[in-house]
Each structure stands twice: as C-alpha cells, then as structure tokens.
Amino acid sequence: MKKSLLGISLLTITCLYGLLGIIIIPITYMAGVDTIIGIYITIGIIVLQFLLAPFFTDLSMKWFYKAKFNEEIPEYLKTFITELCNKYNVKYPKIGIIHDGAPNAFTYGRTKKDARIVLTDGIFNLLNEEEIKTVVAHEIGHIVHYDMLFMTAVQIIPLVLYAIYEMFANSDVDDKNDAIVKVVFSVIAYILYIISEYIVLWLSRTREYYADSFSIDETKNPNGLAEALVKIGFGLSTAKKNGKHNPSKNSTLGISDVKESKAMAINCIENNTVCKDKIKSAMKWEMWNPWGKWAELNSTHPLISKRLLAISKRSKEFNQEPYIVFDLVKPESYVDDFLLELIVNFMPSILGIISIILYFCDKSLKVIATCLLFTVITSFIKFKRRHRNNYKETTVSELLSEVKVSNVTAIPCILKGEIIGRGNPGCIFNEDFVIKDETGIIFLDYNQPIHFVNKLFAIFKSEQYFGKTVMVKGWYRRNPVPYVEIYEYTVDSKTKKILTYGLSLSIYIILIILLFTLII
C-alpha cells in the first residue's frame, strides 16, 4: 500500500507540473524573462513558507490557541507513540494539548524529524484509550507517508497558476494583439488553476484513506478507528467521563476536515455501544443528498460516511464484525429539491450579471432598475429560505437525521444545552461555540453584522459562556458541516439577539422600495 501511495503521489505531481508546463513554456517563449522571474519568486516564497511554517505554526498554536507542548500525556499513549516512531524511524513528535472541549486532532511539520501532533481535551473526554490510539496512529500515518511534504509540493501548482492568471489579468497593454494574447493566457491559467485545485483536493482525500489504513494496520482495530471517527466527525459518544469538563480560559493534517471537526456528535448508549441506527440516520444526508457529493468534491477530506464504509470493509481481516452496514433505502431521489436549491442559490448572481451587462450596454435606468429589482427579490427569496421562522424545539440527533437541509434550505430550531468550547477549538479569535445537549454536540455560528465586533466578543466575552446552559434559537444548515446560525440565545435568564438577521431584512426592504420607486 505504501508503494501504491507513492506511485499515486508521483503520478499526481507529474500531472500537476505538466499542467504548469503547458502555460510556462509558451510564456517563456512569448513574454520573456520578466514573467518567469515572477513565477520563480512565487515558488521561492512558497518554499520559504514551507521551511518556516512549523515555527510560525508553533507560535500560532501557543499564542492564539493556548496549546501546551510541555504537558504530560497518559503513559499508555506515550508508549504507543514511542513504539510506532521506533518502528518507522520517526522522531518522537512534539505533542500539543489544547484545553477545549470540542474534539480535534491534527499534525503539522515538514518531515519525519520535526512533526507535531496536537490533541484537544475533547479527544480525551469523548474517546476511550483504544480509540485515542487509532486517532494518533492516523496522525502518525500522515507523518510516515510524508504527507506534509507531498501536499506542499502539489499545492505550489495552483498558487503559481493563480499568480500567472493575476499577472496577465492585471497587466496593461496598448497593442491589440498583445491584449488578445493577455486575455488568452489569463483564461488558460485560470482554467488550469481550477483543474489543479481539484486534483490537489483529490490527492488530499486519497491520503486520508491511506492514513486510515495505516491506523488500522498498526492498531489492528478498524472498529476502534470507526468509532473514534464517528465521535469526532459525527461524534456518537457512548459514555460520559466522571467529572465535568471545564474548558480553560495552516498547513495541518487532521483526523477530519477543520470544518468537520467543529463538530457534531450524538450521545446514544445502547448496551454500552454506539447506537448503529443513530449512525445510519446521521449518514443519510451524506449518502443521499446531492449536496453531499458536491461538498466532498470541494473538501480536503472524504465524507465521514464513505470513510466509515471503507473502514468497515476491513473489519473481517481482524475478526471483527463490519462496524456499519448502510442498508437504509432511499425514499426519494432528492434531485428535485437539489435543482430548486441551485436555482434559488444562483439566480441572484445571474440577474446581477445581467444588470451589469445592461448598464454597459447603455440601457435605460428603468430597464436596469427592473433587472436589479428582480435581483434583489430573488436574493430576498434565498434569504428567507435560509431564515425560516417556524421554530420548534429539537435535539442535535434529530437535526443530524434531516436530509432535506443545505446551506440554502434551513430548518428553524430551538436547542438547549451546555457550551463546551469554541467552534475552532482553542482559538481565542473564534467567536463561535460548540453546544452539547442530551443527544450530542453541534457547532453554533455566532455572527454579528460587524466582523470586528465578533472578534472583540471572542477575545473578551465568549469564554464566560463556557460551561453554562443556554437556550439557542436559530437556523440549522449543512454546508456540508452541520451548524446552527444563532438568532438569539438565553443564558442566566437573559436573552440576547444577533443583529444580522434584522439588519439584513431592513436592507432588503429598503432596496425593494427604492428600486420599485425608480421603476414607477
């Protein structure tokens, strides 16, 4: 498998650098030395960033995430890491701990000799010893496979192609023929940039599967990895630790996508194991909703559901029953909802582009205002679909079982639970939360209209809510991460509102009235 991964990586790098050659060769011939110097400078900056990234990431972890690299970890884990490192000639990595209840685990560095692994308190609170080993083995798999090095090598290509696009798109030329060449090169560079981005994402997802396989091979416990992944990604946790967790005041590779780790979990105990029906229910959106496929295409990590199924296929090798068999029958295609959401999502942009074209075609003010009015109306329809108001009390597990939900279509909800940490675990600049109710945990999006106000809230106020019980009213969406956008929240008998919804609604009404006035 290791040779196979190496072959895939080398072939991918060859293809990506081939794409770069497609445009660099004619640029060298036609544009002269200056453009090539710019490309070399871009590559040099990227290489320098790769060399210095661990140092700056260390500072970021310590200053902004309050990560502690000098804390002791359990002896069983230290022994496990030592054995794996000795086996694969890996220098024992620096271990960082972030004191936050949201589960997350990731690694960063350059090579086998300078890797770091960071774990949050949530990992130790939600997982048992064997599951923690599988997560750490996954991270060591990234180190053994030189994933940081390979991903840096391939990520250079999209960045350089985009730099070429920027150079041609923003350059001024007087000659008509040169202007045509400039447009052609900028279009080609941008198309190749998009292609290369998707190739890089595909390679990243592939390497995640191999890190999972490495963990399975070394722990001989595919079901342990599957359950850990469920607790972190879907997070179906089977037991509560004694005592109450008390959270303390990027080129990384993790067990799940950074956004996915912001997180969702379901507490469900049936004979001291995770309820498989709840897992299947949580998998439905990824398996059935067309937005799931689109989300995976644009993600660095495979969908949690697909990873669970891939891991479950290996269970029999280690005399375990497959962790999960997704045998639910899809009740409908969901394509009709998906197509409607596509129209609702993109129609405002399409009408906006038409309005710009009409302006440059010197059409009358009334014609342009009419098109703008339809642009605002369709945008308002999208806004209302994302902010419905038929709120009902629900739970995390009930929300995760919903299939007809997306970033376009929201489910109004009321949740009650305890704030256990930040949306981005440990980050002092992150204003978002993770809430835990009796059925699970989910990400809360705190979003006031002014970005600076959000950051002030994160730094000076958000920590006071940790460990408190809150009632949250808002809108549940998946993008693909399940999250709830907060409309208002009640804590200590005090209700506070997020002003974004009301301000946006007022702006829509004012724009519609103004444009309608111009038309009549």
C-alpha positions in Angstrom: 0.0 0.0 0.0 2.9 2.3 0.8 4.3 1.8 -2.7 0.9 2.4 -4.2 0.5 5.7 -2.4 4.0 6.7 -3.5 3.0 5.9 -7.1 -0.2 7.8 -6.9 1.6 10.8 -5.4 4.4 10.9 -8.0 1.9 10.5 -10.9 -0.2 13.3 -9.5 2.8 15.6 -9.1 3.9 14.8 -12.6 0.4 15.7 -14.0 0.3 18.9 -12.0 3.7 20.1 -13.0 2.7 19.1 -16.6 -0.2 21.5 -16.3 2.2 24.2 -15.2 4.4 23.4 -18.1 1.5 23.9 -20.5 1.5 27.6 -19.8 5.0 28.3 -18.7 6.6 27.1 -21.9 4.7 29.5 -24.2 5.1 32.3 -21.6 8.8 31.8 -21.7 8.8 32.0 -25.5 6.4 34.9 -25.9 6.6 37.0 -22.7 10.3 37.0 -22.0 12.2 36.7 -18.7 10.3 39.1 -16.5 7.2 36.8 -16.1 9.4 33.8 -15.4 11.2 35.7 -12.7 7.8 36.5 -11.1 7.0 32.8 -11.2 10.3 31.9 -9.6 9.8 34.4 -6.9 6.3 32.9 -6.2 7.8 29.4 -5.9 10.6 30.8 -3.7 8.1 32.3 -1.3 6.2 29.1 -1.1 9.3 27.0 -0.4 10.4 29.5 2.2 6.9 29.3 3.8 7.2 25.5 3.9 10.6 25.8 5.6 9.4 28.3 8.2 5.8 27.2 8.6 6.3 24.8 11.6 8.0 27.7 13.5 5.2 30.1 12.8 2.5 27.5 13.4 4.1 26.7 16.8 3.8 30.4 17.7 0.2 30.5 16.5 -0.7 27.4 18.5 0.8 28.8 21.6 -0.4 32.4 21.3 -3.8 32.1 19.7 -4.9 28.5 20.6 -3.2 28.3 24.0 -1.7 25.0 23.1 0.6 23.5 25.7 3.6 21.5 24.4 5.0 20.7 27.8 2.2 18.8 29.4 2.3 15.1 30.2 0.2 12.7 28.2 -1.1 9.3 29.5 1.6 6.7 29.8 -0.2 4.2 27.5 -0.3 6.8 24.7 3.3 7.8 25.2 4.3 4.1 25.0 2.2 3.6 21.9 3.7 6.6 20.1 7.2 5.6 21.0 6.7 2.1 19.6 5.3 3.4 16.3 8.1 6.0 16.0 10.8 3.4 16.5 9.2 1.1 14.0 9.1 3.7 11.2 12.2 5.7 12.1 10.2 8.7 13.1 11.5 11.2 15.6 9.1 11.3 18.6 6.8 14.3 17.7 6.1 17.2 19.9 2.7 16.7 21.5 0.5 19.7 22.0 -2.7 19.9 24.1 -5.4 22.4 23.5 -7.7 22.8 26.5 -11.0 22.9 24.7 -14.0 20.5 24.9 -14.6 20.3 21.1 -12.8 17.2 19.7 -10.0 17.7 17.3 -6.6 16.1 16.3 -4.1 17.2 13.7 -0.5 17.1 12.8 1.9 19.6 11.1 5.6 20.0 10.3 7.9 19.2 7.3 9.2 15.7 7.6 9.5 12.7 10.0 12.1 14.6 12.0 10.1 17.7 13.1 6.4 16.7 13.2 3.9 17.9 15.8 0.7 16.3 16.9 -2.0 18.4 18.6 -4.9 17.0 20.5 -7.8 18.7 22.3 -9.3 17.9 25.6 -12.4 16.8 23.7 -10.4 13.8 22.3 -9.7 12.6 25.8 -13.2 13.3 27.0 -15.1 11.6 24.2 -12.8 8.7 23.3 -11.6 5.6 25.2 -7.9 4.6 25.3 -8.1 2.3 22.2 -9.9 4.9 20.2 -7.4 7.5 21.1 -4.6 5.2 19.8 -6.3 4.9 16.5 -6.6 8.6 16.1 -3.0 9.2 17.0 -2.0 6.3 14.6 -3.9 8.2 11.9 -1.8 11.3 12.5 1.4 9.3 12.6 0.3 7.8 9.3 0.4 11.3 7.8 4.0 11.7 9.1 5.2 8.3 7.9 3.7 8.9 4.4 5.4 12.3 4.2 2.0 13.9 3.6 3.1 17.4 4.6 5.9 17.3 2.1 3.9 15.9 -0.8 0.9 18.2 -0.2 3.3 21.2 -0.1 4.8 20.1 -3.4 1.4 19.8 -5.1 -0.1 23.0 -3.6 2.6 25.0 -5.3 0.9 24.4 -8.7 -2.5 26.1 -8.1 -0.8 29.0 -6.3 1.6 29.6 -9.2 -1.1 29.2 -11.8 -3.2 31.7 -10.0 -0.3 34.1 -9.8 0.1 33.8 -13.6 -3.6 34.5 -14.0 -3.2 37.6 -11.8 -0.2 38.8 -13.7 -1.9 38.7 -17.1 -5.4 39.8 -15.9 -4.0 42.9 -14.2 -1.4 43.9 -16.8 -2.0 46.9 -19.1 -1.1 46.7 -22.8 -1.7 49.1 -25.6 -1.3 46.8 -28.6 -4.5 45.0 -29.6 -2.7 41.7 -30.5 -0.9 41.8 -27.1 -4.2 42.4 -25.4 -5.7 39.3 -27.1 -2.7 37.2 -26.0 -3.0 38.5 -22.5 -6.7 37.5 -22.3 -6.0 34.1 -23.8 -3.2 33.4 -21.3 -5.2 34.6 -18.3 -8.2 32.4 -19.3 -5.9 29.4 -19.8 -4.1 30.0 -16.5 -7.4 30.3 -14.6 -8.8 27.1 -16.1 -5.6 25.2 -15.3 -5.7 26.7 -11.8 -9.3 25.3 -11.2 -8.3 21.9 -12.6 -5.2 21.8 -10.4 -7.2 22.8 -7.3 -9.5 19.8 -7.8 -6.5 17.5 -8.4 -4.9 18.6 -5.1 -8.2 18.1 -3.2 -8.5 14.6 -4.7 -4.9 13.7 -3.6 -5.6 15.1 -0.1 -8.7 12.9 0.2 -6.8 9.9 -1.1 -4.1 10.4 1.5 -6.7 10.5 4.2 -7.9 7.0 3.2 -4.2 5.8 3.4 -3.8 7.4 6.8 -6.9 5.5 7.9 -5.4 2.2 6.5 -2.1 2.9 8.4 -4.0 3.3 11.6 -5.9 0.0 11.0 -2.7 -1.9 10.2 -0.9 -0.7 13.3 -3.7 -0.9 15.8 -5.4 -4.0 14.3 -8.6 -2.3 15.4 -10.7 -0.9 12.5 -13.8 -0.7 14.6 -12.0 1.4 17.1 -11.0 3.9 14.4 -14.5 3.9 13.0 -16.0 4.6 16.5 -13.4 7.4 17.0 -14.2 8.9 13.7 -17.9 8.8 14.5 -17.3 10.6 17.8 -15.1 13.3 16.2 -16.9 13.6 12.8 -20.4 12.5 13.6 -19.2 12.2 17.2 -21.5 9.5 18.5 -20.2 9.2 22.0 -21.2 6.2 24.2 -20.3 7.4 27.7 -19.6 10.4 29.9 -16.4 10.7 31.8 -16.6 11.1 35.5 -16.4 14.7 36.5 -17.3 17.8 34.4 -15.1 19.1 31.7 -14.0 22.7 32.4 -12.5 24.3 29.3 -9.6 26.6 30.1 -9.6 30.1 29.7 -2.1 26.0 8.4 -0.7 23.6 6.9 -2.1 21.0 9.2 -3.4 17.5 8.5 -6.1 16.1 10.8 -8.4 13.2 11.5 -11.2 15.1 9.8 -11.6 18.4 7.9 -11.1 21.5 10.0 -14.7 22.5 9.5 -16.0 19.0 10.1 -14.1 18.9 13.4 -16.2 21.9 14.5 -18.5 19.4 15.1 -21.3 17.2 15.6 -21.9 14.4 18.0 -24.6 12.2 19.3 -24.6 10.7 22.7 -26.5 7.4 22.5 -26.0 4.4 24.7 -27.3 1.0 23.9 -25.7 -1.8 25.7 -22.6 0.4 26.2 -22.1 0.8 22.4 -23.0 3.5 20.0 -26.4 3.0 18.6 -25.9 2.0 14.9 -29.3 3.2 13.9 -28.3 6.7 15.0 -25.1 6.4 13.0 -27.1 5.4 9.9 -29.5 8.2 10.5 -26.6 10.7 10.7 -25.2 9.3 7.5 -28.3 9.8 5.4 -27.5 13.4 4.4 -24.0 12.5 3.0 -25.3 9.3 1.3 -28.5 10.7 -0.2 -28.4 14.5 -0.6 -26.8 15.6 -3.9 -25.1 18.5 -2.0 -23.0 15.8 -0.2 -21.2 14.8 -3.4 -20.6 18.5 -4.2 -19.3 19.1 -0.7 -16.8 16.2 -0.9 -15.6 17.3 -4.3 -14.5 20.6 -2.7 -13.2 19.1 0.5 -9.7 18.0 1.7 -11.3 15.0 3.4 -13.6 12.3 2.2 -17.1 12.3 3.6 -17.3 10.7 7.0 -19.8 8.2 5.8 -17.5 7.0 3.0 -14.6 6.6 5.3 -16.8 4.6 7.7 -17.8 2.2 4.9 -14.2 1.9 3.7 -13.0 1.1 7.3 -15.9 -1.4 7.8 -14.8 -3.3 4.7 -11.5 -4.2 6.6 -13.2 -5.3 9.8 -13.2 -9.0 8.9 -9.4 -9.0 8.4 -9.2 -8.6 12.2 -12.1 -10.9 13.2 -14.5 -8.0 13.8 -18.0 -7.6 12.5 -18.3 -4.7 10.0 -18.7 -1.6 12.1 -21.5 -0.2 9.9 -23.6 -1.5 7.0 -25.6 1.3 5.4 -28.7 -0.7 4.4 -31.3 2.1 4.6 -33.5 2.5 1.5 -33.6 6.0 -0.1 -37.3 7.1 0.0 -36.8 9.5 -2.9 -34.2 10.9 -5.3 -33.9 14.4 -3.7 -32.8 15.7 -7.1 -35.9 17.9 -7.4 -35.0 19.7 -4.2 -31.4 20.0 -5.2 -32.3 21.6 -8.6 -34.7 24.0 -6.9 -32.0 25.0 -4.5 -29.5 25.5 -7.3 -31.9 27.9 -8.9 -32.6 29.8 -5.7 -28.8 29.9 -4.9 -27.5 31.2 -8.3 -30.4 33.2 -9.7 -29.5 36.4 -7.8 -25.9 36.2 -9.2 -27.2 35.5 -12.8 -29.6 38.5 -12.6 -26.8 40.7 -11.1 -24.5 39.9 -14.0 -27.3 40.7 -16.5 -27.8 44.0 -14.7 -24.1 44.9 -15.1 -24.3 43.9 -18.8 -27.4 46.2 -19.3 -25.5 49.0 -17.6 -22.6 48.8 -20.0 -25.0 48.5 -23.0 -26.4 51.9 -22.0 -29.9 50.7 -21.4 -32.4 53.0 -19.7 -32.4 53.5 -16.0 -35.9 51.9 -15.8 -34.7 48.7 -17.5 -31.6 48.4 -15.3 -33.7 49.2 -12.2 -36.2 46.5 -13.2 -33.5 43.9 -13.5 -31.9 45.0 -10.2 -35.3 44.7 -8.6 -35.6 41.1 -9.7 -32.0 40.5 -8.5 -32.9 41.8 -5.0 -36.2 39.9 -4.9 -34.6 36.6 -5.8 -31.9 37.3 -3.3 -34.6 38.0 -0.7 -36.3 34.7 -1.5 -32.9 33.0 -0.9 -32.5 34.9 2.3 -36.0 33.9 3.6 -35.4 30.3 2.7 -32.2 30.4 4.8 -34.1 32.1 7.6 -37.5 30.5 8.1 -39.3 31.3 11.3 -41.4 28.3 12.2 -39.1 27.4 15.1 -39.6 24.2 17.1 -37.7 22.6 20.0 -35.5 19.8 18.9 -32.3 17.9 19.6 -28.9 17.5 17.9 -29.6 13.9 16.9 -33.0 14.9 15.3 -31.3 17.7 13.3 -28.5 15.4 12.1 -31.1 12.9 10.7 -32.6 15.6 8.4 -31.9 15.0 4.7 -33.7 18.0 3.2 -31.4 20.6 4.5 -28.5 22.5 2.9 -26.8 25.9 3.0 -29.8 27.2 1.0 -32.6 25.5 2.9 -32.6 25.9 6.7 -34.6 24.2 9.5 -35.6 26.7 12.2 -34.8 25.2 15.6 -34.5 25.7 19.3 -31.8 23.9 21.2 -31.0 23.7 24.9 -27.6 22.6 26.1 -24.2 23.4 27.6 -21.5 25.4 25.8 -18.4 23.2 26.0 -15.9 25.1 23.9 -15.1 27.2 20.8 -16.1 26.4 17.3 -12.4 26.4 16.3 -11.1 24.6 19.4 -8.8 26.8 21.5 -8.6 29.7 19.1 -9.0 33.0 21.1 -10.2 34.8 18.0 -13.0 32.4 17.2 -16.4 33.7 18.4 -18.3 30.5 17.6 -19.3 27.8 20.0 -19.9 24.1 20.4 -23.1 23.2 22.3 -23.8 19.9 23.9 -27.3 18.6 24.7 -28.5 15.3 26.0 -28.2 13.8 22.5 -25.0 15.3 21.2 -22.9 18.3 20.2 -23.1 20.7 17.3 -21.4 23.9 16.0 -23.0 27.3 16.7 -22.4 30.2 14.4 -22.2 33.5 16.2 -22.3 36.2 13.6 -22.9 39.9 14.3 -23.0 42.3 11.3 -19.6 43.8 12.0 -16.7 41.4 11.8 -14.6 43.4 14.3 -17.4 43.2 16.9 -17.3 39.4 16.5 -13.6 39.3 17.3 -14.0 41.5 20.3 -16.7 39.2 21.6 -14.4 36.2 21.0 -11.5 37.7 22.9 -13.3 39.4 25.8 -16.7 37.7 26.3 -17.1 34.3 24.7 -15.2 32.4 27.5 -17.7 33.5 30.1 -20.3 31.2 28.5 -18.2 28.1 28.7 -19.8 25.5 31.0 -23.2 27.4 31.1 -26.6 26.1 30.0 -28.1 28.1 27.1 -31.2 28.1 25.1 -30.5 28.9 21.4 -33.0 29.9 18.7 -31.6 29.8 15.2 -31.4 28.0 11.8 -29.9 24.6 11.2 -28.0 24.1 7.9 -25.4 21.8 6.3 -22.6 23.2 4.2 -21.6 20.2 4.5 -20.8 20.8 8.1 -24.0 20.7 10.3 -24.3 24.0 12.2 -26.8 26.3 13.7 -26.7 30.1 12.9 -27.7 31.8 16.1 -30.7 34.2 16.0 -30.9 34.7 19.8 -29.7 32.9 22.9 -30.8 32.9 26.5 -28.3 32.4 29.4 -28.8 33.2 33.1 -32.4 34.3 32.3 -31.1 37.0 29.9 -31.9 36.9 26.2 -29.6 38.4 23.6 -30.1 38.8 19.9 -27.8 38.6 17.0 -28.5 41.7 14.9 -27.5 40.3 11.5 -30.9 39.0 10.6 -32.8 42.2 11.4 -30.3 44.4 9.7 -30.3 42.3 6.5 -34.1 42.2 6.5 -34.3 46.0 6.7 -31.8 46.4 3.9 -33.8 44.2 1.6 -37.0 46.1 2.3 -35.3 49.4 1.7 -33.8 48.3 -1.6 -37.0 46.8 -2.9 -38.9 50.1 -2.1 -36.2 52.3 -3.7 -36.0 50.2 -6.9 -39.8 49.9 -7.2 -39.9 53.8 -6.9 -37.4 54.1 -9.7 -39.5 51.9 -12.0 -42.8 53.6 -11.5 
